[in-house]
Amino acid sequence: MTRSACLLPLGLVLLSLSPLGLAAAKKPVDLSPEARVARVLANTPLVDGHNDLPYEVRIRHGGDPVAAHLELDQSKQPVPKDRAALMTDMPRLHAGKVGGQFWSVWIPASITGPQAVQLTLEEIDIARRLVDAYPHDLEMAYTAADVRRIHRAGKVASLIGVEGGHQINGSLATLRQYYALGARYMTLTHTATLPWADAATDTPKNHGLTPFGLEVIAEMNRLGMLVDLSHVSPDVMRQALAASKAPVMYSHSSARALDDHPRNVPDDILKLVAANGGVVMVNFAPGYVSEELFHWNADEEAEKTRYNSPPYAGLYIGQPERAAAAMAEWYRKHPAPKATLAQVADHVEHIRAIAGVDHVGIGSDFDGIEDAPVGLGNVSRYPALLEELARRGWSDDDLAKLAGDNILRVLARAEAVAVELRQTAPKLQVIGDLEH
């Protein structure tokens, strides 16, 4: 054997002991979408802008979170005949890497006046008792810093959102008390137009916001309560964006360019959201995600009216068996299209393209919707959405913004604005002081 032949193995040994050789010998970093998303969500709270679990606890269990047994995977539990399986429970919240959740306190828009205030207080009570019932899983949060601290402790930071201005009964004092009890956003309307603000899904009466509506926004800014523009008309969106001194949010809305549903946000307004510094949290409601399904739903309602429209017009009025048979045949010929995870990702990407990556988030509407897009059926599935976006080229930093950094920036900025504005004394106005 020659001298050089003997030296070759020694050279290889020396190379393997060098820093370069040791680095090369290490196991390669796993850059799979799954590993990247897991790394992002270990450091960034995933914050969902809207979940209706408190109302479902009220309907199914008389408002008792303990009786709901949310320590169990609800997909494996018996389901009431008139309800769908719950999409939310403690095991699946953790499986979905959820770091923060805005729990919606919602009452029907048809309930107004003092009764609306009472029911809202009861809903807030349910949300707070939900947190108390599962102390190893949930903890109340009131600030952006609270959310990050609670996430580091391995729990789900729990915030409250009031879903409709009808719930304050035209009183700024009531609004303040909701804030004192933990509410950190209020949706200006739900499905019905109010005396002071127009809803997206009702006949407009105010051309947007009235003077009292503007006072509501001013008081929310003063408190540090986020102005939520989901459910409101485009005119209200524009006027609120112009009036608000703090960034706004859309707790659960999608892109109108992809699905022309009035609950979604038009492109011109997405640009205003960017200028305001706000965030649009993409909704998973199938009809707001798939335009094909949105049109199918309208056709379905038209067909029902065709067969059973009282008192005179329905083809089979007073003949429920014939009406049911006709609808069954229509469903056979017109199966409902399905919304998909990929379509939700399309909405996220569209909002990013128009408003920018700093202005998009996640607002599922879980347990406020009857079903969900294929691939996003419950709270365990958030990572799958981020993995899809990772496969589409999103960076880790951008995934973190979508997951929670954007909404936490918005909340933190609203808190800072409130510090400045609280030098002004609160107003005692009720709606009648300005509207008459």
C-alpha positions in Angstrom: 0.0 0.0 0.0 1.4 3.5 -0.9 1.9 6.3 1.5 -0.9 8.4 -0.1 -3.3 5.6 0.1 -2.7 5.3 3.8 -3.2 9.1 4.3 -6.6 9.2 2.6 -8.6 7.6 5.4 -6.8 9.8 7.9 -7.8 12.9 5.9 -11.4 11.8 5.9 -11.2 11.3 9.7 -9.8 14.7 10.2 -12.5 16.3 8.0 -15.2 14.5 10.0 -13.8 16.0 13.2 -13.7 19.6 11.9 -16.7 22.0 12.6 -17.7 21.7 8.9 -17.6 17.9 9.1 -19.6 17.8 12.3 -22.3 20.1 10.9 -22.6 17.9 7.8 -22.9 14.9 10.0 -25.9 16.3 11.9 -29.4 15.2 11.0 -30.8 17.5 8.3 -33.3 20.1 9.5 -36.8 18.9 8.7 -38.3 21.7 6.5 -41.6 19.9 5.9 -44.7 22.2 6.1 -45.8 20.3 9.2 -42.5 20.8 11.0 -42.4 24.5 10.0 -46.0 25.1 11.2 -45.3 23.3 14.5 -42.3 25.5 15.1 -44.2 28.7 14.3 -47.1 27.8 16.6 -44.7 26.9 19.4 -43.6 30.5 19.5 -46.7 32.4 18.3 -50.2 32.2 19.8 -52.7 31.1 17.2 -55.6 33.4 17.9 -59.1 32.7 16.4 -61.3 35.8 16.2 -64.7 34.1 16.6 -66.1 31.0 18.3 -69.8 30.6 19.4 -69.3 27.9 21.9 -70.9 29.8 24.9 -74.3 30.0 23.1 -74.1 26.2 22.3 -73.4 25.5 26.0 -76.5 27.6 26.8 -78.7 25.7 24.3 -77.5 22.2 25.0 -76.6 22.3 28.7 -78.6 25.1 30.2 -75.4 27.3 30.3 -73.5 24.8 32.5 -70.0 24.3 31.0 -69.2 21.5 33.5 -72.3 19.5 32.2 -70.9 19.9 28.6 -67.9 17.7 29.5 -65.6 19.6 27.3 -62.7 17.7 28.7 -63.8 15.0 26.2 -63.5 14.9 22.4 -67.0 16.0 21.4 -66.8 14.2 18.1 -67.1 10.9 20.0 -70.0 12.0 22.2 -73.8 11.6 21.6 -75.3 14.5 19.6 -78.8 16.1 20.2 -81.1 15.4 17.3 -81.5 19.0 16.4 -77.9 20.0 16.8 -74.6 19.2 15.0 -71.6 17.8 16.9 -69.7 20.4 18.7 -66.6 21.6 16.9 -64.8 22.7 20.1 -63.5 21.0 23.2 -60.3 21.0 25.2 -58.5 18.1 23.6 -59.0 19.4 20.1 -58.1 23.0 21.1 -54.7 21.7 22.2 -54.4 19.5 19.1 -55.1 22.6 17.0 -52.3 24.5 18.8 -54.8 27.2 19.7 -53.1 30.0 21.8 -56.0 32.5 22.0 -59.7 32.4 21.4 -62.3 35.2 21.3 -65.4 33.6 22.6 -68.5 35.2 21.1 -71.3 36.3 23.4 -74.2 36.4 21.0 -78.0 36.8 21.2 -80.4 36.8 18.3 -80.8 40.2 16.6 -84.5 40.0 17.1 -84.0 40.4 20.9 -83.7 44.1 21.8 -84.1 46.4 24.7 -83.4 45.6 28.4 -83.9 41.8 27.6 -80.9 42.0 25.2 -78.7 43.4 28.0 -79.8 40.7 30.4 -79.2 37.9 28.0 -75.8 39.4 27.0 -74.8 39.5 30.7 -75.8 35.9 31.0 -73.7 35.0 27.9 -70.7 36.8 29.4 -71.3 34.8 32.6 -71.3 31.5 30.6 -68.1 32.5 28.9 -66.3 33.3 32.1 -67.6 30.2 33.9 -66.4 28.2 30.9 -62.9 29.4 31.7 -63.4 28.7 35.4 -64.6 25.1 34.6 -61.4 24.2 32.7 -58.6 25.9 34.6 -55.9 23.6 33.2 -56.8 24.5 29.7 -58.2 28.1 29.6 -57.3 31.4 31.3 -59.0 34.8 30.9 -57.0 37.4 28.9 -57.6 41.1 28.8 -54.6 42.4 26.9 -52.3 41.3 24.1 -49.6 40.7 26.6 -51.9 38.4 28.6 -52.4 36.3 25.4 -48.7 35.8 24.9 -48.1 35.0 28.6 -50.9 32.5 28.8 -49.8 30.9 25.6 -46.3 30.4 27.0 -47.9 28.7 30.0 -49.5 26.1 27.7 -53.1 27.3 28.0 -55.6 28.9 25.7 -56.0 32.7 26.4 -59.7 33.4 26.5 -61.1 36.8 25.4 -64.7 37.9 24.9 -66.4 39.5 21.9 -69.9 40.9 21.9 -71.6 40.0 18.5 -74.0 42.9 17.9 -74.6 46.5 18.8 -78.2 45.7 19.6 -76.8 44.2 22.8 -76.0 47.6 24.3 -79.6 48.8 24.0 -78.4 52.2 22.8 -76.4 52.9 25.9 -72.7 53.9 26.2 -72.8 53.0 29.9 -73.8 49.4 29.0 -70.9 49.3 26.5 -68.5 50.3 29.3 -69.8 47.6 31.6 -69.3 44.9 29.0 -65.7 46.1 28.7 -65.3 46.0 32.5 -66.5 42.3 32.4 -63.9 41.4 29.8 -65.3 42.2 26.3 -62.5 43.3 24.0 -64.5 43.7 20.8 -68.0 44.5 19.8 -69.4 43.8 16.3 -71.3 46.9 15.4 -74.4 45.0 14.1 -75.4 41.5 13.7 -77.9 40.5 10.9 -80.4 43.3 11.5 -80.0 47.1 10.8 -80.0 49.1 14.0 -81.3 52.6 14.7 -77.7 53.7 14.5 -75.9 51.4 12.1 -76.8 49.4 8.9 -76.2 45.7 8.6 -74.8 43.9 5.6 -77.8 41.5 5.4 -80.7 43.9 6.0 -82.2 46.9 4.3 -80.1 50.0 5.0 -81.9 52.8 6.8 -79.1 55.1 8.0 -76.7 55.5 5.0 -74.1 54.0 7.3 -73.6 55.3 10.8 -75.7 57.9 12.6 -74.2 60.5 15.0 -74.8 58.0 17.9 -73.0 55.3 15.9 -70.0 57.6 15.6 -70.1 58.1 19.4 -70.1 54.3 19.9 -66.9 54.1 17.9 -65.3 57.0 19.8 -66.2 55.3 23.1 -64.8 52.0 22.0 -61.6 53.7 21.0 -61.5 55.4 24.5 -62.0 52.1 26.2 -59.5 50.0 24.1 -62.3 47.8 22.8 -61.8 46.7 19.2 -64.4 47.9 16.6 -65.5 44.8 14.8 -66.9 45.4 11.2 -68.0 41.9 10.4 -71.8 41.9 9.6 -72.0 45.7 8.8 -72.8 47.3 5.5 -70.1 48.7 3.2 -71.1 52.2 4.1 -70.6 51.5 7.8 -67.3 49.9 7.1 -66.0 53.0 5.2 -67.4 55.5 7.8 -66.0 53.4 10.8 -62.6 53.1 9.2 -62.5 56.9 8.7 -63.7 57.6 12.2 -61.7 55.1 14.3 -58.5 56.3 15.9 -57.5 52.7 16.5 -57.1 49.8 14.1 -60.3 47.9 13.5 -60.9 44.2 13.1 -63.2 41.9 11.1 -63.7 39.0 13.5 -65.0 36.6 10.9 -65.3 37.8 7.3 -63.8 36.7 4.0 -63.0 38.2 0.6 -65.9 39.5 -1.5 -63.9 39.3 -4.7 -63.9 35.5 -4.4 -67.4 35.1 -3.0 -69.8 37.9 -3.6 -71.6 37.4 -0.3 -72.6 40.7 1.5 -70.9 39.4 4.6 -67.5 39.5 2.9 -65.1 42.5 2.4 -64.8 44.3 -0.9 -61.4 45.0 -2.4 -61.6 48.8 -2.1 -62.4 48.4 1.6 -59.5 45.9 2.1 -57.2 48.8 1.0 -58.8 51.0 3.6 -58.2 48.4 6.3 -54.5 48.4 5.4 -54.3 52.1 5.7 -56.1 51.9 9.1 -53.7 49.2 10.3 -56.6 46.7 10.9 -57.0 43.0 10.3 -59.6 40.8 8.5 -59.9 37.4 10.1 -61.0 34.9 7.5 -64.3 33.1 8.1 -64.7 29.3 7.6 -68.5 29.5 7.0 -68.9 27.5 3.8 -71.3 30.0 2.2 -68.8 32.8 2.7 -66.0 30.7 1.3 -67.5 29.1 -1.8 -69.4 31.3 -4.2 -70.8 28.2 -5.9 -72.3 27.2 -2.5 -73.6 30.7 -1.9 -75.6 30.6 -5.1 -76.7 27.0 -4.4 -78.1 28.2 -1.0 -80.0 30.9 -2.7 -81.4 28.4 -5.3 -82.4 26.1 -2.4 -84.4 28.8 -0.7 -86.1 29.8 -3.9 -87.1 26.2 -4.5 -88.6 25.9 -1.0 -90.6 29.0 -1.7 -91.7 27.6 -5.1 -93.3 24.5 -3.4 -94.5 25.9 -0.1 -95.1 29.7 -0.1 -98.1 30.6 2.0 -100.8 31.6 1.8 -101.4 31.1 -2.0 -98.3 31.0 -4.1 -96.7 27.6 -3.4 -97.3 24.8 -5.9 -97.9 22.4 -3.1 -99.2 24.7 -0.4 -101.1 22.6 2.2 -99.6 19.4 0.8 -96.4 18.8 2.9 -95.9 15.3 1.5 -95.8 16.5 -2.1 -93.6 19.5 -1.1 -91.1 17.2 0.7 -91.0 14.8 -2.2 -90.4 17.6 -4.7 -87.5 19.0 -2.6 -86.0 15.5 -2.2 -86.0 15.2 -6.0 -84.4 18.7 -6.3 -81.7 17.7 -3.9 -81.0 14.5 -5.9 -80.5 16.5 -9.1 -78.7 19.4 -7.4 -76.2 18.1 -4.8 -74.7 20.8 -2.6 -71.2 21.8 -3.5 -68.6 21.6 -0.8 -66.3 24.4 0.4 -62.7 23.3 1.0 -59.6 24.2 3.0 -57.9 25.2 -0.3 -60.7 27.8 -0.9 -60.2 29.2 2.6 -56.5 29.5 1.8 -57.5 31.3 -1.4 -59.3 33.9 0.7 -56.3 34.3 2.9 -54.1 34.8 0.0 -56.4 37.3 -1.7 -56.6 39.5 1.4 -52.8 39.3 1.6 -52.6 40.4 -2.0 -54.9 43.4 -1.6 -54.3 44.5 2.0 -50.9 43.0 2.7 -49.7 40.2 5.0 -50.0 42.4 8.1 -53.7 42.6 7.8 -55.1 39.1 7.6 -56.0 36.6 10.4 -58.2 33.6 11.2 -61.8 33.9 12.5 -63.4 30.4 12.1 -67.0 31.0 13.4 -66.8 27.4 14.8 -69.9 26.3 16.6 -71.8 29.2 15.0 -71.9 27.3 11.6 -73.7 24.1 10.8 -70.7 22.6 9.0 -67.2 23.6 7.9 -65.1 23.4 4.8 -63.7 19.9 3.9 -60.4 19.6 5.8 -61.3 22.3 8.4 -64.0 20.5 10.4 -63.1 21.5 14.0 -60.6 23.4 16.1 -57.9 20.7 15.7 -57.5 21.6 12.1 -55.9 25.1 12.1 -52.4 23.7 11.5 -53.6 22.1 8.2 -54.5 25.6 6.9 -51.1 27.0 7.8 -49.5 23.9 6.2 -51.3 24.5 3.0 -50.1 28.1 2.9 -46.5 26.9 3.7 -46.7 24.7 0.7 -47.8 27.8 -1.3 -44.6 29.5 -0.3 -45.4 31.5 2.8 -42.5 32.2 5.1 -42.4 31.4 8.8 -42.7 35.1 9.6 -45.7 35.5 7.5 -47.4 32.4 8.9 -46.8 33.8 12.4 -48.5 37.1 11.4 -51.6 35.2 10.1 -51.7 32.9 13.1 -51.8 35.6 15.8 -49.2 38.4 15.5 -51.5 40.6 13.4 -54.5 40.5 15.7 -52.2 40.9 18.8 -50.6 44.0 17.2 -54.1 45.4 16.5 -55.2 44.8 20.1 -52.0 46.2 21.5 -52.3 49.4 19.4 -56.0 49.8 20.5 -54.7 49.6 24.1 -52.1 52.3 23.4 -54.7 54.6 21.8 -57.0 54.1 24.8 -54.2 55.3 27.2 -54.2 58.6 25.3 -57.9 58.9 24.9 -58.8 58.1 28.5 -57.8 61.6 29.5 -61.3 62.5 28.2 -64.2 61.8 30.5 -66.7 59.2 29.4 -70.0 60.4 28.0 -73.3 59.4 29.5 -75.2 59.5 26.3 -77.9 57.0 25.2 -79.1 56.8 21.7 -82.0 59.2 22.3 -79.7 62.1 23.2 -78.4 62.3 19.6 -81.0 60.7 17.4 -84.0 62.9 18.2 
